[in-house]
Amino acid sequence: MKNVLIVGTIAAAFLFIIAGCGGMSKPATGSLEAVDYAAIQTKAEAFTPTTGMYGGEIILSSFSDPKSFNPITCTEVTTSEFTSYMYEGLVHINGVTLKPEPGLASSWTVSKDGLTWVFNIRPGVLWSDSVPFSAYDVEFTFNSLVLSDSVNPNSSRDMFTIDGKRPQVKAIDSTKVQFVLPTPFAPFLRAMAQEILPKHKYEKYVKNNSFSNALGIQTPPDSLVGTGPFLIESFVSSQKVSFKRNPLYWQKDSAGNRLPYLSRVIYTIVLDQNAELLRFKRGEIDYLKAKGEDFPTLKKDEAHGNYTVHRLGPASGSFFVFFNQNAQRDPKTHTPYVDSVKLSWFRNPKFRRGVAYALDKQSMIRIVMNGLGYPQWGPMSPSEGYFYNPNVATYPYDIAKAKATLAEAGFTDKNKDGILEDSAGHPVEFSFVTNSGNNVRLKLSEIIRKDFETLGFKVHFQQIEFNSLIQKIDNPPYEWDAIMLGLTGGVEPHMGKNVWHSTGSLHMWNPRQPKPSTAWEQSIDSIYDAAVKELDETKRKVLYDRWQELAAEQLPLIYTVLPEQIFCIANKFGNINPCPNGGILHNIQWVYRLQQAH
């Protein structure tokens, strides 16, 4: 799964998978009960679902409306979260083991050279409008959508493009589809979790060149066709997104009953995390990704609160500050997107390192997360397993070192007014933005704002609604200076190519570069281009270790802290299987509503 932007804490962990337990450390506190994450994982792997009952609903929450219902063009977690109910890939990534397993394909074969793959379409799969699913849908999805230059934004295209070349995809007949790769592609099987869309329904948008704007939030729900366990039923902006059970879903339980068991999955749109917590305590929502500061109260009330609290280790993904390093110009006016003075600051690695030394991560963990958090130094979380590199540059909080590093780059308070000036005498003043609705991120941002001011920066802090903020990042004229946001993570670094390759659509600090604008970006491009073709896992590890080292040295994203995963779920449901890898609802199609006493 490609990296996408996080609107808040991860609202549905079954969608944005986290990795194994290797490399985990204890939270930054000595007063919490120890948790054996490895034992939780072992238990999850041994779990066998029971035969459930049909009916009922689960009520979840989101801080933001979806931007669309288009899984190909989405770049943020809210849209991806919702579309994952409706669309599936040839391969499914098991939420517990993180291993690829059959999905819309029942099996596959691969040639000895690893370049030709043939997937056998699972028999009997129907689209939700009763049209049979076939290999022609796969051919259409890849050739007309995923690999098409006319569909934008398109993070999946970044992932499948190797040395400027893309796979050749051809339906042999309705039951088999062939992929011929231009070069060895190590994470190819995992990448086959790419969502497949129906040719018979969406080809018309390709023909009239409107797919990039299709499947919007105004699209009638009945016209959204998928193979997933749930279908969009209704959407009321700023209020609710409702999914209904897909009665034609292909997966069955051991007794031959067609999944899913639940009749509905309902998302209520909440203003912020405080409102979300209040609704959970009232029983108005059934699931909560809790903040560290709320853990003591939630745990204390657990016994008589009709819910269970699960601590599942460091979160996947990342939270970071980044500066606008976009050196490009408006193609029509030739005006630089970023003021040349600010651009000289933001593109200076010593400026970014000075900032890194000024971020008080221990205070963030103590004040905002109640000790339930972990400092992060590089682009992978320790919970993301094999490719995580713990040996990257670190920047422990040290204001004196931060100021000394900035002074080396010419930033000093020349006129003694409390504000740093650059070597030319320009005062360091910029805007700092994060999205509204996420109280944890807002509190972290407030600490960072104070850290900036301690350095001698003049900062204008503001909150912007998430989708509006993403528009600023994604589109010209790229009017922003500094932002705090988050990204989902995962076990396979190549799935983050849309972030780390200089051509990537989520290369946020300077997106879609025609060629790398710095030597270090060129080095990371080379690493990604080489690692995707390297089939030896040990050699891939060496390459991705170097990527993480470069990211920590150059700091295009200046990392903050990782929260402990704290999931709370109402005691109304069966087949709940918590695990550090997939959280609580990774097996949503198996979850059922327990019979309630009357």
N, C-alpha and C positions, 0 to 999 in steps of 0.2 A: 504494500500500500504506500502510495506517495505521501510525503509529508504535507500536512495542511496546517493552517493557522488555527490556534485555539482561542475561542472566544472567552473561555473562563477555565475553571477547573474542568477536567474531563468529565463530561456529563454522562457518558455511557461507555464504560470501559470495554465492553465487548466489541466496540467498533475500532478502538485505537489500541492495538495490542501492545502490552509490555512484555519484556523478556524474562529470562530465567533469573535465578537467585544469585548467580555468581558475582562476587565482588561487593555484596551489600555490606554496609556498615551500620552501626547503631545510630539512632537519631541523636542530635546534638543536645542531649540531656541525660542526666544520670538518675532521674527519679521515676522513669516509666518502666512498667513491667516488660521484661524481655519477651519477644515474640519469635517463635521458631518458624521462620518463613519456609525453610526447606521442608519441614514436616507438613505444613499446609499444602505445599506443592505436591508432595508425595501422595497425600490424601486425595487431592483433586484428580491426580492422574489415575487413581484407582476407582474413582466414582463411576457408578453405573446408574443412569436415570431410571426412575420408576415410570410405570404407565400412569399418565395423568388423566385429568378430567377436562372436558371442554367447557369453555365459558369464562366469563369474568374479564377483568381488565387490569392493567397495571398503569399507574399514573406516574409519569416521570416529569422532569422540568428542564427548561432551557432558558438562558438569559437573552436569547435573540431569536428573531424570526430567521428562517432560511432565506438565503439570497435567491435561490432557485430550487428546482428539483432535477437539476442536470448534473449527473455524476461525472461527466467528462470535463466540463468547464469549471467545476467548483475548485476553489483554492482555500476554503476555510472549513473548519470542523463542523459548524452547524449544518451546512448543506450536506456534507459527507455523512454526518450522523443520520440524517433523515433518509437520504437516498439508499443507504445500505440496507434498510428494511426491504426495499423494493427490488433491488438488482443484485445479481450474484456473478461470480466468475466461474471459469472452467474448473478452477481449483479453489478449495476452501482452506484457510489457515486455521488450524485447530487452536482455539483460545487457551487451552491448557498446555499443550505440548509445543505450540507454535510451529508445528510441522505441517507442510502441505499435504492435503488429502483430497480425494475425489469430490468434486462439486457438480457443476453442470456437465463435466466430463466424467464418465465412469472409469476410464483408464486411459493410458497413453503409452506410446513407445518413442524411443529416441535412437537415432543412428549412432554408430560407434564414434563418429567425429563430433557428436554433440550438437550438430547444426540443424538437423531435420527432426522435428517433433510431429507426431500425429496423435491427435486427441480423438477419442471415441465418445461421441455425444451420448449422454445418459438417455436410455430409452424412456419414453412415456412422459417426458417433461413438457408441460404446457405453459404458454404465456397466460397471464391472468385473463385474457380475453378469449381463451380456449384454442388459440392457434398453436400448433405444435412448434416447440423449440427445435432449431436445426443448426447444422454447421454453417448455413448461409447467414444466420444471424451473427455468428462469430466473425465470418469474413467481412460482413458489412461493418460491424463495430470497429474492427481494427483498420480496415482500408479506408473507410469513409469518415471515421470519427477520430479514433485514437492517433492514427498515423497521418492524418490530414493536416496540411498547412493552413487550410481555410477555417479550421475550428480553433478558436482562441477565446480565453486562455486555455491551455491544454498541458497540464503538468505531466500527464501520462506519456505524451509524445517525447518529452525530455527523457523520461526513464527508458523508453524503448529505442532511442536513437544512439547508436554506437559508431564512433568515427564518422559521423554524418550520415550513416546508413541505417536503414530500418528493415525489419523482418518482411519477408514476402509471405502473405497469408492467402491461402486458397482452400475453398471447400472442395474436397474430393468428390463428395456427394452429400446428401443431407445428414449422414451419420458420422462423417469423418472430416476433420479440418486439419490442414497441414501448415506448419510454420517452418520456413527455411530462414535460418539466421545468417546474417552476413559475416558473423564472427562468433566465436564462443561467447556465451552470455551466462555467467555463473548463476545469477539469481533468477534465471528465466522461469523456472517452475513456480517459484514464489510469486513472481510478477503475474502469473496467470490467474491471480485473484482479481485481476482487472474486470470491472463490471461489463456485462454483455447486455446490449440493448436490442430491441426487436426491429428487424429490417422492415417488416410489413407496416410498422406503425410510424417509424421516424425517418424512413428514406426520403419522404416528401420534403422534409426540412433540408436535407442535404442537396436535393435537386434545385430548390429555390434559394440555396445559400443562406438559410436562416437558422441553422442549427445552434449557432453560438448564442442566439437569443431565444431559442425554443425551451420548452419545459420550464417556463418561468413560474413565479408564484401565482400568477393569474390563470395558469393552465387549469382547465376543468379536471378535477380528480379522476373522473371516469376515463379520461383520455391518456392517463399515465399507466402504462402497461409494463409489468415486470414478471419475474419468476420467483421473487423473494417470498419470505413467509408472511409479510404484511403488505398492504396496499394503502396508499393515501386515501383517506375517507373525506377529510375536510381540513380546511385551513382558514383560521380567522386571525388576521394580523394582530400581533401584540397580545393575543389571548390564548390560542390553542392550535395544536396540530394533532390530528387524530388519524391513527392507522387502524385498519380493520383486517381481520384474518383473511388470508388468501386461501379460499377453499380448494384451489387447484395445486397447492404447493406439493412438490414432489416427495419430500422426505417423510418417512413413516416411522412409527415406533415399533418395538418388537412384536406387538400384537397386530400390526398391520394398520393401525389407525394413522390417518394422515395428520401430520403436524401443520401448524403450531396448535397448542392447546388453548391459548388465550384468544378471546374474541377481539380484543382491542389493546393497542398500546397508545396511550394518550399523553401528549406533552402539554403541560401548561406553561405559558411564558411568564416568567417572574422577573421583577425589576432588578433584583440583586440577590446576593447570597444570604443576606439577613432575612429577606422575604421568603426565600427558599427554605431556610431553616425553620422559620415560624410555621410555614405550611406543612413541613414534614412532622413537626411536633404535634400539630393539630390533626394529623392523619389525613391531610388533604392531598399529599403526594406520598408515594410508597418507597421512594428510593432517594438517597442523599449521598453525594460526594462531599463529605464533611471537611470543614476547616479545622486545623490543629487547635485553634483557640476554643473551639466548641467541643472538643473531644472529652474533657473531663465531665462536663454536664451530661453529654449524651451517654457516656459510659455509666455514670452514676444512675441515670434514669432508665437504663437498658432493661433491668429486671421487670419493671412495671410499665415500661413505655411501649410495649407491643412491637418492638423491633430488635434487631441484632446488629451490633457494631463489629466490623471486621477491620483490623489493621493488616495491611498487606505489603508493607515495605515501601521503598522509595518509588515515586512515580516515574514513569517513562516520560520522554519528551524533555522540554527545556523551557525556561523563562529567562528573558534576556533584554538588554538595552542595546539599541543599535542606532548609528548615525547615518545620515544621508550622504553617501559617497558618490552619488550619481554625477559623473563627469560629462554626461551627454547633453545635447542641445535639442531644443524644439526644432524639428525638421523644417517647419514653415518659417518661423521667425529667426531661427539660429540663436535664440536667446538661451543662455545656460539655464538648466533646471535649478541649479543650486548656486547661490551667490558665491563668487569666487573666493571671498575671504573665508566664509564658513567652510567651503569645500576644502580649503587648504588646512583647516583645523581637523576636519572629520577624516580626511584621508591620511593624516599623519599618525602612524602607529604609536608613537610616543604619547600623543594626545589620548588615544584610546587606552593605553596601558596606565597612564596616570589616572584615568577614570576608574579602571579596574581595581587599582589599589585603594581607591576611595570608597568602594562599596562595602558597607558594614554588614556582611552576610550573617555573622553571629547574632547581631541585633535583629535582623530580619527573621531569623529562625526563632529567636527567643520571644520577640514582641508579637510577631504576626502569626507564627505557627505554633506557639506554645511549646517550643522545644521539639516539635515533631517535624523536623526537616533536615536537609542535608545540603552543604555547600556544593555548588556545581562549578567545574572549571573548564570543561570541554563540551563538545557537541553531543556526546552520548551520555546517557545515564548509567550508573553502575548496575541498574536492574536490567540493562539491555544485553547482557550476556557476552558471548565470545569476542565480539569485535570491540568491546569497550576497552579503552586504553587509560589506565589510572595514572600513567607517568607523563602527564602534560604539565606545562607551566601553570603555576598557581600564583594568585595575587592576594595574599592575606591582607586584611585591613590594616593600612598604614598611611595615615594622612601625610606624615613627613616625607615618606617615600613617594607618595602620589605627587606632592608639590615639587619634589626634586626632579621627578621624571618629567613633569610639565615644564619645569625651568630649563631642562636640557633642550627642550623643543622651542624655547624662547617665550614661554608663557610666564610672565611675572607681573606683580602689581607695581607697575612703574610709577604711577601717580599717587599711590598709597590711599586709594579710595575704597579698598576692600574688594575690588573687582580685578581679576587678571586681565592683562592685555597681551596680545600676541607681539611678535618682534617688531611689527609695523605700528604698534600702538592702538590697534583695534580692540575694544573691550569684548570679552568672551560672553556673548549673550545669544541665547537661542530658545526655541520652544521645545517643550517636552510633553509628549502626549501618550495616553493609554486609553483603553476602551472603558466605558462606563459599565456598571452592572456587576463587575467582579470585585468584591470588597477586598479580597486578599491582594489582588494585583494593585488596587488603589492604595492600600496601606504600604505595600512594598515600594510603590512609586513615590509615596510621600517620604519614605526614608531615603530613597535615592535622590529626591529633590533636595533634601537637607544636606546630603553628602555632596551634591553638586555645589550648593551654596557655601559649604565649608571649604571647598576648594577655591572659591572665589569666582564661580560662574554665576551670571545673572540668568535665571531660568524662568520661563513663563509656562507654568504647568496647566494642562487642561485635560478634560475627559471628553471623548467623542464616542458616540454610539458605534458599536463594533463594525457593522457593515459599511458605515460612512468612512471609518478609519481605513478599512481594507481598500475602499475606492481610492483613497489618497495614495496608498502604497502601490496599488496596481496600475494606476493610470497617470498619464501626463496631466498637469505639469509637475507632478511629484512634489507638492508643496508641503513639506514637513522637514523638521530638523533632527529630532531625536524621538524615539518611540520605545515603549516597553510592550512586548507581546510574548507569545509562547508558540511552540511548535509541538505537534505530536512526534512520537519517536517510534522505534522499532528495532528489530534485531538485524536487519539487513541495511547497511549503509547506502547501498545504491538506490534505495527507495527515496533517499533524500537528495538525489541528483538535481531535482527541480529547485532545491535551495542552494546547493554548493557549486554546481557548475556555472561558469560565468554567463552561459546562455540561458540559464534557468529562469522560469517565470516567477519563482519565489526567491531569487537571488536578491533579497529585498534591499540591501544597501546600494546596489547598482545593477538593476535587472536587465536581462536580455542584451548583454553586451555583444556587439559584432565580433570583437576579439577581446581577450582578457586585458583589462586596463592596468594590471599590476603583475609583477613577476610571481608573487605568491598565489594569485588567483590562477595564473597559468599553470603553476605547479599542482594546484588542487585539481584543475581540469585534467591534467595528465594522469594524476592518481586515479581519478574516477574512470577515465578512458581505459586505463590499464587494468584496474581491479575488476571491472565488469567482465573482462575476457579471461581472467586468470582463474582456472578451475582448481588449483591447489589452494585449499583453505588456509594453510600456513602462510603462503606467500601473499594471499589476499589480506591476511591479518597484518602483515608487515606494512603493506600499502596503506591500509586504513588507519593503522597506528600513526603513520606519518601525516595523514590528513588531519587527525585530531590534534597532533602537535602543532601543525601550521595554523589551525583554527585558534588554538589557545595562544600562540605567539602573536598572531596578527589581529585577533579580536574584532572581526567584522560584527560578530554578535558577542556582547559582553555578558557572560552568564551570571545568574544570581543564585537562587536556591531551588532545591527540589522539595516538594511537600511529601510527607508520608501519605500513602494511599489509605484513606479512612472511608470505608463504605458502610452505609447503614441501609438496611432494608426491612420493611414491615414483615412481621411474621405471618403473612397471608399466603405464602407461595411455596410450592414444592419444586424439587429439582434445582434448588439453589446450590451452586458448586463454586464457592469462593476460591480464588487462587491468585498468587502474586503475578502470574502471567496475564491473565485475562480479566481480573476483577470479579464482578458479581454476575453480570448479565451477558457473558460471552455466549451462553447457550439459550438465548431468549426463546427460540422455537420450542424448547423442552420445558420451559417454565409454565407452571399451571397454578391456578387459584385453588387454595385448600378449601374444603367444605367448611362453611361457617355454622356454628351452633346458633339456633334461634330460640 
